[in-house]
Amino acid sequence: MSSSVVPKIFYQSSMPRAGSTLLQNIIAQNPSFYVTPTSGLLELVFGARLNYTNNAEFRAQDSALMKKAFLAFSRAGMEA
């Protein structure tokens, strides 16, 4: 039986001038890790949430279905 590796995503956040860039640069030296200094992911999720909650087309749909769709959309965005 083959063992599949499930990728893990870790988010690092800190106050400005706290050494987060140094930490990211040190971690990035390991080729097993993909590190990005900044990410627009939160802006994309917030924009999507704004559309899902305020757009008339989405509000006209079943709210439970739309919540499930938003969560799936957000998860896929993070995994990508």
N, C-alpha and C positions, 0 to 999 in steps of 0.2 A: 504494500500500500504506500503510495507516495504522499509525502507530507507537503502541503502547500503553505507557503509563507504569506501571512496576512500583513500587508504594509501597515505600519503605525505612523500616525501623524502627531507631531508634537508642536505646540504653539508656545512661543516664548514672547513675553511682553514685559516691559519694564518702564520705569520712568526715564526721561531723557538724561543722558550723561551718567548712566548707571553701569556702563560696561557691556551692554547687550551686543553691540557691534563686535567688540573684541571676542565675546563668547561665540557669536555666530561664525566669526572668521576662524576660530580655533576648531570648532566642530566641523566646518567645511573642509578642513585639511584631511579628514577621513573620507576616502572615496565611497564608503558605504552609506554616506548621508548626503542628501540633497538639501542645501541650505539656501534660503533667499533672504537678503537683508530686509526687504520690505515687500509687502504683499497688498494687493488691492482686493483681497478676498472679502474682507469685512464690508467694503463699500459695495461690492457686488451683491452680497447677501442682504444688506440693508436696502439696496435698491429693489431687489426682488421682493422683499417683504413689503415694501411700500406699494408695489404693484399688486401683490396678492391681497393686501388689506384694503386698498383704496380704489382699485380699478373696478368699474361697474360690471364688467364682464366676469371678473372673478367673484365678486360679491353675489352675483346672481346664481352661482353654483352652490352645491351642497358644501357647507362650511367644513365638515369632517373630511370630505374628499379633497377640498382645497388645502387643508392643513397637511394631509398626507402627501399631496403633490408638492407642496412647498418644502417639506422636510426631505423628500426624495431629491428635489432639485438642489437643495443646499448640500446634501450629502455628496451628490455627484460632482458638484462644483468643488468641494473640498478634496475629493479623491483625485480630481483631474489636476 
